[in-house]
Amino acid sequence: MSVSVNSSFRSLSLTALLIRFLGSMNLAITLLVAVAIASIIGTVLQQNQPYPDYVIKFGPFWFEVFKSLDLFDVYSSVWFLVILGFLVISTTVCIFRNTPRVLKDIRDYKESAQLNALRRMSHGHEWQSHFSPDICVERISAVAQAKGYRLVVKSEAKQLIVAAKKGSGSRLGYIFTHIAIVIICIGGLIDGNVPLKIAEMTDKIQVETRNIPASQVPLVSTLPIDNLSFRGTVTIPEGQKANLAFIDFKDGYLVQRLPFLIAVEDFRIDYYKTGQPKSFASDLIIYDKELEAPLHKTISVNHPLEHRGYTIYQSSFGDGGSELRIKLWPLKGANRSDEIRAVVNTPFALSLEKTEMTLEILDFRPINVNPDITGVKKFKNIGPRFQYKLRAATGEATEFINYMMPVEKDGAKYYLTGLRHTPAEDFRYWYLPADSEDGVDRFMRFLALLNDETRLKKIALSALPKQAESFLPMAEDQELVAQFMVGLINQFVNGGVGLISAKVKAAVAPDKQQEISSLYAKVLHHFLRNVYWVVLQEEELDPALGLSEFDERFYEDAVAAVSISHQYDVPVYLDLIGFDHKEATGLQVTRSPGKMLVFPGCLLLVVGVFCMFYLPQRRFWVIVSGSQDNTQLFLAAQEGRNPYEFEQEYSALENALLLQLGTERTD
Amino acid sequence: MENTIDKDYKTKRHFYQRRNSADWVWGLANIVGVVYALSQYHMLMDGYEKVIIVCTGLVLIGFGWVWQTIRLFVTGVALVSLFAVSRYGVTIDLGKTDFFLKYMLASQSAIMWMSALYVMATATYFFDLLTNKPFSGAVATSLTWAATGMGFVGLLVRWRESYLIDFEIGHIPVSNLYEVFILFSIITALIYLRYEQRYNTRSMGGFVLTVISAAVAFLLWYTVERQADIIQPLVPALNSYWMKIHVPANFIGYGSFSLAAMVGLVFLLKGKMEAVAPKAFLTQRLPELTLLDDVMYRAIALGFAFFTLATILGALWAAEAWGGYWSWDPKETWALIVWLNYAAWLHMRLTKGWHGTPMAWWSIVGFFVTLFAFLGVNMFLSGLHSYGGL
């Protein structure tokens, strides 16, 4: 056996061998599996993330390994495209090798089949009929046609051969599907970023990684207008224009010039009554020299604009430079609040009492629909919020997220401010109780007072119980006690209860710790309460008449907030008090001529697939021989790919023929 | 005698000539339905949606012509749904007070009925398999039909309810994981019922219905634990006529592949039992291997055809919504993987002539690949298809 294989290989030329290899089913299946595995890698490993994220995730060694294998961008890696290319070649070879055979098979009725070959077929039946051969043929034709067969009759010396077939669709389907795959892949490759890849490898283009204005991007990172195929994005603020798009590429971007200008008049979000967004839409004007008048068009998700082979999609939105009015509440030192006006995405120099910082507002959203924590509704709009970074002179930055309106929780209202040190963390929120005016003023005054040692000491002295004078007659002693109380507050503000108990642990013998701690706690709360009274008195309330339920709750919340205030390690709280909202729309601009191939290819694929499965090819032969009233009939058919289905079809055919041509069986 | 025979075979020549009066009544009824829907709701539809509803009518006509049982089913579902809708009138509140709605036909009630009936049907199919009582088999089949009917009624009524809750919220209920699980169950059951009738065997029923019962279990968990049954407005990306064709086509694919896997399982079971105890009662009860092999092939072919269609429809939709017909989004990529897997399966079967045990194993493996594409992607991978998330 192996000898014969070897000899047949030797007799083939190299080209023929290559073609045989490329067109082989084994290669095709291997390639299918390879594409599938590569695809799986691409979904498991998140693609096209910023490189630093991968370094953090995999470490520098594996990062380099994965990068050299192009695993961060599998689908446009050279090796993946090569596999796809081979798949196209293999399928093409397959088409070229098999199409002539298939076409011949479709046309051919195989009426010259030999009796011996027919006898070897899986299904056959032999019987006699009292009709003449001609009538038999006529009736066979009728039955065959009724069942959808087409047939030819061949007369030979002693016999007539009826050869019938139907359902050539499955064979055509084979050709259609395979041609379709080739067409789709070619279209896809045109629209893929193969040309970019080549240009980058030959150093014709260079990826821009710096964060600079588009006008300063060098020509080597700019793609010309005649670029046939790309997918870029551009964010345009309301009232502004752009004639370019950015293409994300590797660890940077490229600038794609457009032959027209896109102006954004307005961007809108419509909401359902429940608060979730219903539609995103932009009013665009296209200025193009080829147009007689500027083109006005509103685009929305699922309704893009097509212009000269370019398609413009609504893909995202963001802030287009809103101006925010912000009140600065210093968290240490004086109770003085300044007001500033800062613009989103424009750095703002903040000079605080002791430090200089840069405020970078990252985003502003006027409407925020979140799951409703009170559970009354599923979603709730919790009002405007903005996200910002405070960058110290050293370059270190902390990120914040603040809400303009208080949020209700367990029957009370709080201002939320979240903080995190790296983007990988979740925001940790600080709940500031809202005062009766729905502001943060009272809390800020409370906090400022707790930071003001001079005033605290005064309060401490006046807060000493009247009896104290009897056992602390000396002013110096009272001074010392007041000093201690202020110190306690200081520890509480700067380190919470934790710091106080740590100090107690360090200074007091273990058996006394419990006692001292509870004493300290009593003193602390007594004093805090007195400070709070002063705050209330400033509002011209009289705490002596008793605290209202609201004020009591506020006190508890305020103390809780102060106790963790040291974790909010910046000297200022930003209170959003007003805004002038300006939106920007995120557009995707694409040009994909490949779809002129891909879409027809898809149609061909669907037609082909359905033909292939639902128009199975069937053949049968009847050999009619004998004389006038003693006709011999021999029916033969070969089972196809669905034995069970075929069985039914065959027995129906046999029964119909027997019914029409007499039932005298000879077998 | 000769003449009548002649007449018999000559009149059966053309597809249209073979239609009897019932066929034409069926056709007419569907046309009337479509025309009525168009006249009542044309202002809610764009051009594409009008084309879709007309095509749906045509597909239903053709479907009823080749499979007569489905006519009765469709008529029943339509009448019951219309009755439910008429009970509702113009306010959603009646769903909590009206007897028929509250206990039977409000979408949530109907879906609970569907769930219960499918579980009962599964048990009855297995009972039938083990006892071989003609009555139990008929009961199992009826239960499956009833469950499927309740599922369809549930979805159709839910469609109406979404409009009753708020006109702007109204949409076809194939927009989230909860709704597509119902769709999956009823489509799989319908495909199964077709094969059951065509091959005249009920012994695969319990196995196929097991998958559906698993889907039902998930559905119940999802309802109780996550209140997934609450109707939510559509996110803007889903607000498109494409959803009406892309999602159902996809679930014909998923349903067929699941069915093929279960039939593959029966194939392996039967093969094993034939080797171990060829005379055993259960061995005799299971369908013959060639039949199972054939059903498996047919199901995968059907699934593959519709999955191809669905993926292409998805690509066309993506070209309109996401800015490109192919973005290598995890869902797209896994759809490709599923497609490649079954393409390889079919190649092996059609050109290499592979049959039997390896193909049965492969179809079971294929089920897990499909399951991951359907659920796993939403659970473990992030991407553009995030609205299908758990």
Interface residues (C-beta under 8 A of the other chain):
Chain A: M25 A28 I29 L32 V33 V35 A36 S39 I40 G42 T43 V44 Q46 Q47 V74 Y75 R139 A142 V143 Q145 A146 G188 D191 R231 Y272 K273 T274 Q276 P277 K278 S279 F280 S300 V301 N302 H303 P304 T311 Y313 S315 K378 Q588 T590 S592 K595 V598 F599 C602 L605 V606 V609 F610 F613 Y614 R641 N642 P643 Y644 E645 A656 L659 Q660
Chain B: I5 D6 Y9 K10 K12 R13 D166 E168 I169 Y199 I230 Q232 P233 V235 P236 A237 N239 S240 W242 T290 L291 D293 D294 Y297 R298 A301 L302 F304 A305 T308 L309 I312 A315 L316 A319 E320 A321 W322 G323 G324 Y325 W326 W328 P330 T333 W334 L336 I337 L340 N341 A343 A344 H347 M348 R349 L350 T351 K352 G353 V377 L381 S382
